[in-house]
Amino acid sequence: MDKQQRLQAWTTRITDFKSSGLTMSTWCDAHNQTIHQLKYWLRKLSYSPSSSVS
């Protein structure tokens, strides 16, 4: 999985997590992810600058 695919996969996962209403722990258990990974990507994607359209 390349960088762009990983970013897209985690963007989808974060959207799923936020809409699930589950706790981090419960969501991670259900999706075979670690809380560390979820927190990392939540932080990474929340600070990621929006891409500008040229």
N, C-alpha and C positions, 0 to 999 in steps of 0.2 A: 504494500500500500504506500503510495507516494504521499508527499506532504499535503497536496491539495485534496486528495481523497480522504486523508485522515482528518483534515479540517472540516470537510463536508460531513463526514460520519459523525464527528463530535458536535457539529452544529445541529444535526438532526437529533442526536441523543440529548443535548441540552434542552432543545425545544420539547422533546418528549418528557424529560424530567420535570421541567417547569409546569407543563400542563397536566402532569399526573396527580399532583397533590400529595405525593408520597414523601416520606422523609428521605434524606440522602441515603441512610443505611438501608431502608427497605427497597428503594429504587435500585441501588447498587447490587443488592442480593438478587433481585429479580432479573437483572441484566448482566450479571457476571462481570461487573466493573468494581474497582476499588473506590472507596471514598476519596482517597488521595487523587486518583485520576479525575474523578468528577469535580473536586474542588479546583484542581489545576486548570481544567478546561473552562470551568465557570469563570475563573479569574482571567484566563487568557482571552476568552472571547468577549468578556465585558470590557476589556481595555483595548481590544483590537480596533484600530481606526477603520472607519468605513472606507471602502474603496470608492474613489471618485470616478465619475464617468467623464471621459475626455470627449 
